[in-house]
């Protein structure tokens, strides 16, 4: 399966970028936060972005002023408060949403639900009204519920396109690549592990059997590796000791996904990323698998491919939790006034 999964080539470093310039208006909703600021910095650095629209409930004018001094072509505008949200979204082709509260020690991603569900529903509603054709990339946790929320809100407005709503799970892939490379003494930039399922705990399913280059681990090491990938977010939450969750690595992963999407929208062929999307691949309505991206979002769902017995077991064990999280998101929207 793996020959078809290409690493994104839009580089995160201005000096190394070989991508031709294109004009894309990209919005970051939650741009003043721990993920939003470094994500906005990485997007400002890219020749793929011509206009950067930054929105948050506080501090956005300062973040925008700061970024606007960087010697790259993207123009930066800050918008603050609910009354400026429509203007922030107008004309945007891609909207990236890291808004919400972060995890603290002892919290699961699901503990964030009540606060973040309301935030995501409000922002999705604004996207449906002001940029209904845009690609929507959701980072806000719990992604297993915030993607169903976004989808249901878009449906209420009659503008839902399942090929344009993505739950950004890229950090799971980035972590899997890094941890496999560390164990095998490889260059992480040349390792690619697809990660499927969802974006919380045991719903995160790394497909080590499909890694490029091919790697093998004894059963105990494989189990420990999968467990570390699943709980890597908690590793960071604990290390930050109450000061937040993964922000810098998440910003990198969010930028990587956004650049892949922009490359595909610009006509680049063979761009593949995993993301949590509407899916027919399993009995879950939403599921993350490798996706071939194109000008209009998802061009083709590449599915699960051939799984090892260990991976089949992980998928089976994830389904009930995933279904529950999806239903929780859908029920939240159905009860909204």
Backbone torsions as a table, in degrees:
resi	resn	phi	psi	omega
1	UNK	NA	-21.0	-163.1
2	UNK	-80.8	-21.6	178.3
3	UNK	-59.3	-25.9	-174.0
4	UNK	-83.5	-5.1	-177.4
5	UNK	-99.6	105.8	-177.3
6	UNK	-94.5	138.3	174.9
7	UNK	-70.7	145.4	178.7
8	UNK	-62.7	140.0	-176.7
9	UNK	-105.5	-11.8	177.0
10	UNK	-67.6	111.7	-172.8
11	UNK	-77.1	155.5	-179.6
12	UNK	-87.1	-3.1	-175.3
13	UNK	-112.6	125.8	-173.9
14	UNK	-56.1	-46.4	-174.5
15	UNK	-65.0	-22.5	-176.4
16	UNK	-98.7	-5.0	-170.2
17	UNK	-69.7	132.0	177.9
18	UNK	-111.9	-1.1	-178.5
19	UNK	-66.8	140.0	176.0
20	UNK	-71.3	157.0	-176.0
21	UNK	-79.0	138.8	175.9
22	UNK	-136.3	165.9	-178.1
23	UNK	-107.5	108.0	177.3
24	UNK	-131.1	133.5	173.4
25	UNK	-96.5	117.2	-175.9
26	UNK	-119.1	132.5	176.8
27	UNK	-106.7	141.9	170.8
28	UNK	-116.9	117.4	179.8
29	UNK	-102.5	113.8	-170.1
30	UNK	103.1	34.3	-169.5
31	UNK	-74.5	-14.8	-178.8
32	UNK	-91.8	-5.5	-173.3
33	UNK	-83.7	-174.9	-176.1
34	UNK	-63.7	-33.4	173.9
35	UNK	-89.1	-42.2	-173.4
36	UNK	-57.2	-41.3	-177.9
37	UNK	-67.4	-53.3	178.5
38	UNK	-66.1	-30.6	176.0
39	UNK	-64.1	-44.0	179.1
40	UNK	-63.4	-37.3	176.9
41	UNK	-61.0	-46.1	-179.4
42	UNK	-65.8	-38.7	178.6
43	UNK	-67.8	-37.7	178.0
44	UNK	-62.5	-28.8	-178.3
45	UNK	-77.0	-9.9	-171.0
46	UNK	-95.8	135.2	174.7
47	UNK	-70.6	-9.4	178.7
48	UNK	-76.8	-16.1	-175.7
49	UNK	-108.9	126.2	177.8
50	UNK	-103.5	-30.5	177.1
51	UNK	-133.5	131.0	179.3
52	UNK	-116.3	118.3	-178.3
53	UNK	-107.8	115.2	-174.3
54	UNK	-108.1	124.3	-179.2
55	UNK	-125.1	140.1	169.9
56	UNK	-163.0	175.3	-179.6
57	UNK	-86.4	-9.4	178.5
58	UNK	-156.6	154.2	168.7
59	UNK	69.3	-0.2	-175.1
60	UNK	-65.0	-36.6	178.4
61	UNK	-58.6	-37.6	179.0
62	UNK	-69.0	-43.1	177.9
63	UNK	-61.6	-44.2	-179.3
64	UNK	-64.3	-43.0	179.2
65	UNK	-61.2	-43.5	180.0
66	UNK	-60.7	-51.6	-178.0
67	UNK	-66.7	-29.8	-175.4
68	UNK	-65.6	-16.2	-179.7
69	UNK	-84.1	-6.1	-178.8
70	UNK	-76.3	138.7	-170.4
71	UNK	-80.5	52.5	172.4
72	UNK	-125.4	162.4	-166.6
73	UNK	-75.5	-20.9	-176.3
74	UNK	-61.1	128.2	173.9
75	UNK	-82.7	145.7	-175.4
76	UNK	-123.0	129.8	176.7
77	UNK	-128.9	134.3	178.7
78	UNK	-101.3	138.4	177.2
79	UNK	-127.7	137.6	-175.1
80	UNK	-133.8	131.8	175.3
81	UNK	88.8	155.5	-173.9
82	UNK	-56.2	-33.4	-177.1
83	UNK	-71.1	-14.1	179.0
84	UNK	-105.2	1.6	-176.1
85	UNK	-63.9	-42.1	179.2
86	UNK	-59.4	-45.1	179.6
87	UNK	-63.9	-36.0	179.0
88	UNK	-62.7	-33.5	-174.3
89	UNK	-92.2	-19.5	-174.0
90	UNK	-57.2	125.4	176.7
91	UNK	78.6	5.7	-178.3
92	UNK	-77.8	138.6	177.3
93	UNK	-96.2	-26.9	178.0
94	UNK	-135.3	133.7	176.1
95	UNK	-123.3	123.7	179.2
96	UNK	-111.0	128.7	-172.2
97	UNK	-121.2	96.1	172.6
98	UNK	-98.6	11.2	-174.9
99	UNK	-63.3	151.5	176.3
100	UNK	130.8	-177.5	-179.5
101	UNK	-95.5	146.9	179.1
102	UNK	-85.8	166.5	175.5
103	UNK	-77.0	150.1	171.6
104	UNK	-118.8	165.0	-178.8
105	UNK	-52.1	136.6	179.4
106	UNK	88.6	-9.7	179.3
107	UNK	-93.3	143.6	168.3
108	UNK	-93.4	167.9	176.1
109	UNK	-61.7	-31.4	-178.5
110	UNK	-68.0	-26.4	177.1
111	UNK	-62.5	-20.1	-179.7
112	UNK	-80.4	-8.1	-165.9
113	UNK	-53.1	-54.7	-170.8
114	UNK	-57.7	-43.7	179.8
115	UNK	-71.8	-51.7	-172.2
116	UNK	-72.6	-29.0	178.9
117	UNK	-60.8	-43.9	179.8
118	UNK	-65.4	-43.7	179.9
119	UNK	-61.0	-48.7	-177.7
120	UNK	-65.5	-41.0	179.1
121	UNK	-61.3	-41.6	179.1
122	UNK	-63.5	-44.2	-178.6
123	UNK	-70.9	-37.6	177.6
124	UNK	-64.4	-39.0	177.1
125	UNK	-59.7	-42.7	179.0
126	UNK	-66.1	-39.2	177.3
127	UNK	-62.5	-42.8	179.7
128	UNK	-60.5	-35.1	-178.5
129	UNK	-80.9	-39.0	-167.7
130	UNK	-109.0	-21.1	176.5
131	UNK	-149.2	62.9	-172.5
132	UNK	-62.7	-19.4	-178.7
133	UNK	-93.2	-3.2	-173.8
134	UNK	-71.7	155.1	168.5
135	UNK	-76.3	130.4	-178.1
136	UNK	-111.9	120.0	-177.8
137	UNK	-115.0	110.6	-174.7
138	UNK	-98.3	122.3	175.0
139	UNK	-104.0	-28.0	-175.0
140	UNK	-55.9	128.3	179.6
141	UNK	-87.8	158.1	-3.6
142	UNK	-78.6	116.5	-176.8
143	UNK	-55.8	-34.1	-179.9
144	UNK	-61.0	-21.0	176.3
145	UNK	-109.4	-31.5	-175.7
146	UNK	-72.9	-23.9	174.8
147	UNK	-72.6	-46.7	172.4
148	UNK	-58.1	-37.4	177.6
149	UNK	-60.9	-51.0	-179.8
150	UNK	-57.7	-45.6	-178.1
151	UNK	-62.3	-45.0	-178.2
152	UNK	-66.9	-37.0	177.4
153	UNK	-65.6	-42.8	179.2
154	UNK	-63.4	-38.2	178.7
155	UNK	-62.0	-39.8	179.9
156	UNK	-58.6	-31.1	180.0
157	UNK	-91.9	-2.8	-179.8
158	UNK	71.5	24.7	-177.1
159	UNK	-123.7	15.4	-176.4
160	UNK	-71.1	125.8	172.7
161	UNK	-126.1	106.9	-175.1
162	UNK	-61.4	-16.7	178.9
163	UNK	-82.5	-1.9	-175.4
164	UNK	-123.7	8.8	179.6
165	UNK	-118.3	116.2	-172.3
166	UNK	-123.5	131.7	167.1
167	UNK	-90.7	119.4	-173.5
168	UNK	-79.4	103.2	178.7
169	UNK	-104.2	9.2	-171.3
170	UNK	-55.5	-29.4	-179.3
171	UNK	-62.6	-32.4	177.3
172	UNK	-63.9	-37.8	179.0
173	UNK	-70.4	-44.6	179.3
174	UNK	-58.6	-44.4	179.1
175	UNK	-65.7	-44.8	179.9
176	UNK	-59.5	-44.4	178.9
177	UNK	-60.1	-44.0	-177.8
178	UNK	-65.6	-47.4	-175.7
179	UNK	-68.4	-38.8	176.7
180	UNK	-64.3	-44.4	-179.9
181	UNK	-60.7	-41.5	178.9
182	UNK	-60.9	-44.8	-177.0
183	UNK	-69.5	-30.7	-175.0
184	UNK	-105.6	1.3	179.8
185	UNK	67.3	35.7	-178.4
186	UNK	-105.2	164.7	172.5
187	UNK	-77.1	116.8	-176.4
188	UNK	-59.8	-25.7	179.5
189	UNK	-67.6	-16.0	-178.6
190	UNK	-108.2	7.1	179.0
191	UNK	-103.7	138.7	176.3
192	UNK	-139.0	112.9	178.7
193	UNK	-113.4	116.4	174.2
194	UNK	-71.2	140.6	176.5
195	UNK	-123.7	126.4	-173.5
196	UNK	-118.2	177.4	176.1
197	UNK	100.2	-116.7	180.0
198	UNK	-128.4	-154.8	-175.8
199	UNK	-135.5	47.0	175.1
200	UNK	-160.6	127.7	171.5
201	UNK	47.4	-126.2	-173.1
202	UNK	-73.9	-6.1	174.3
203	UNK	-79.1	-10.0	176.8
204	UNK	-85.1	114.6	-172.4
205	UNK	-122.4	99.1	178.7
206	UNK	-77.7	130.2	179.8
207	UNK	-96.1	76.7	-177.0
208	UNK	-62.2	-29.4	-179.2
209	UNK	-65.9	-19.5	-179.2
210	UNK	-104.8	12.9	-179.3
211	UNK	-62.9	142.7	168.2
212	UNK	-116.3	127.4	-6.0
213	UNK	-68.0	165.3	-177.6
214	UNK	-64.4	132.4	177.6
215	UNK	-132.1	154.2	176.7
216	UNK	-134.4	144.9	179.0
217	UNK	-134.1	145.7	171.4
218	UNK	-62.7	157.5	-171.6
219	UNK	-53.8	-43.3	-177.4
220	UNK	-67.0	-39.4	179.5
221	UNK	-69.6	-37.9	178.6
222	UNK	-62.6	-43.8	179.7
223	UNK	-64.0	-42.2	178.8
224	UNK	-65.7	-39.4	179.6
225	UNK	-64.2	-47.0	178.7
226	UNK	-60.4	-42.8	178.7
227	UNK	-62.1	-39.5	179.7
228	UNK	-67.1	-40.7	178.5
229	UNK	-62.7	-42.0	-179.0
230	UNK	-65.7	-35.1	-175.2
231	UNK	-107.6	16.0	-176.9
232	UNK	-62.5	-33.9	178.0
233	UNK	-63.6	-40.2	178.7
234	UNK	-66.7	-33.8	176.2
235	UNK	-56.7	-42.9	-179.5
236	UNK	-73.4	-42.2	179.0
237	UNK	-56.9	-45.0	179.5
238	UNK	-65.4	-43.6	-178.3
239	UNK	-64.6	-32.8	178.9
240	UNK	-80.3	-10.6	170.8
241	UNK	49.5	50.1	176.4
242	UNK	96.7	-7.4	-177.4
243	UNK	-91.8	13.1	176.5
244	UNK	127.7	-168.0	-178.8
245	UNK	-121.7	-165.4	-178.6
246	UNK	-66.2	115.8	-179.6
247	UNK	-116.4	-45.9	-175.9
248	UNK	-72.0	-47.1	178.4
249	UNK	-67.0	-33.9	177.5
250	UNK	-68.0	-38.8	177.1
251	UNK	-62.3	-43.2	177.0
252	UNK	-59.0	-48.5	-177.7
253	UNK	-64.8	-40.0	177.8
254	UNK	-63.8	-39.9	177.4
255	UNK	-66.6	-42.0	178.7
256	UNK	-58.0	-46.5	179.9
257	UNK	-64.1	-44.0	-179.2
258	UNK	-61.3	-42.1	179.2
259	UNK	-65.4	-39.1	177.0
260	UNK	-61.8	-43.8	179.8
261	UNK	-62.9	-45.5	178.7
262	UNK	-63.4	-41.3	176.4
263	UNK	-57.1	-47.7	-178.6
264	UNK	-64.9	-40.5	178.4
265	UNK	-63.5	-28.7	179.1
266	UNK	-84.4	3.1	174.8
267	UNK	100.8	1.2	176.8
268	UNK	-66.0	136.6	-177.3
269	UNK	-98.5	154.6	174.3
270	UNK	77.1	20.1	179.5
271	UNK	-83.9	119.7	-177.8
272	UNK	-125.6	130.6	172.2
273	UNK	-139.7	150.6	170.2
274	UNK	-83.5	144.7	173.0
275	UNK	-159.6	157.4	-179.5
276	UNK	-86.9	110.2	-171.2
277	UNK	-139.4	169.8	171.6
278	UNK	-58.1	133.8	-168.0
279	UNK	-149.6	149.4	174.3
280	UNK	-112.7	10.4	-171.5
281	UNK	-75.5	-26.3	178.9
282	UNK	-137.1	-173.0	177.6
283	UNK	-78.4	-3.3	174.3
284	UNK	-84.3	141.4	-179.9
285	UNK	-66.7	-29.3	179.2
286	UNK	-127.1	141.6	-177.1
287	UNK	-162.8	143.0	178.0
288	UNK	-91.7	130.0	174.2
289	UNK	-146.9	168.8	173.9
290	UNK	-63.4	135.0	-177.8
291	UNK	-123.6	133.6	170.2
292	UNK	-83.1	119.6	-176.9
293	UNK	-93.9	148.7	179.8
294	UNK	-143.1	-165.8	-175.4
295	UNK	-63.1	-27.5	-176.9
296	UNK	-112.5	27.1	179.2
297	UNK	100.4	-126.0	-179.6
298	UNK	-74.8	120.1	175.7
299	UNK	-89.1	-39.3	-179.9
300	UNK	-157.2	134.7	172.8
301	UNK	-85.2	119.4	-174.8
302	UNK	-84.2	-3.9	171.9
303	UNK	73.6	-169.4	-174.5
304	UNK	-83.8	-24.6	-174.7
305	UNK	69.3	-165.6	-177.8
306	UNK	-83.4	123.8	-178.1
307	UNK	-102.6	149.3	171.0
308	UNK	-77.0	166.7	178.3
309	UNK	-59.8	-39.9	178.8
310	UNK	-60.7	-43.7	-178.8
311	UNK	-70.0	-38.0	176.9
312	UNK	-59.5	-39.4	178.8
313	UNK	-65.3	-43.2	178.9
314	UNK	-61.6	-41.4	178.5
315	UNK	-62.3	-48.0	-179.1
316	UNK	-59.2	-40.2	-178.7
317	UNK	-71.6	-21.5	-176.1
318	UNK	-85.7	-23.7	-167.1
319	UNK	-61.0	-44.2	-177.3
320	UNK	-63.3	-45.5	179.1
321	UNK	-62.4	-42.0	-178.5
322	UNK	-63.9	-44.9	178.6
323	UNK	-59.8	-41.1	179.7
324	UNK	-63.1	-43.0	-180.0
325	UNK	-66.9	-38.6	178.6
326	UNK	-64.5	-47.0	-179.8
327	UNK	-62.1	-38.8	179.2
328	UNK	-59.3	-42.0	177.7
329	UNK	-66.0	-45.8	-179.7
330	UNK	-63.9	-42.5	-179.8
331	UNK	-63.7	-35.5	179.4
332	UNK	-58.7	-44.5	-178.4
333	UNK	-71.8	-37.8	-178.7
334	UNK	-65.0	-26.1	-179.7
335	UNK	-91.2	-7.3	-179.7
336	UNK	-67.0	143.7	176.6
337	UNK	-77.8	NA	NA
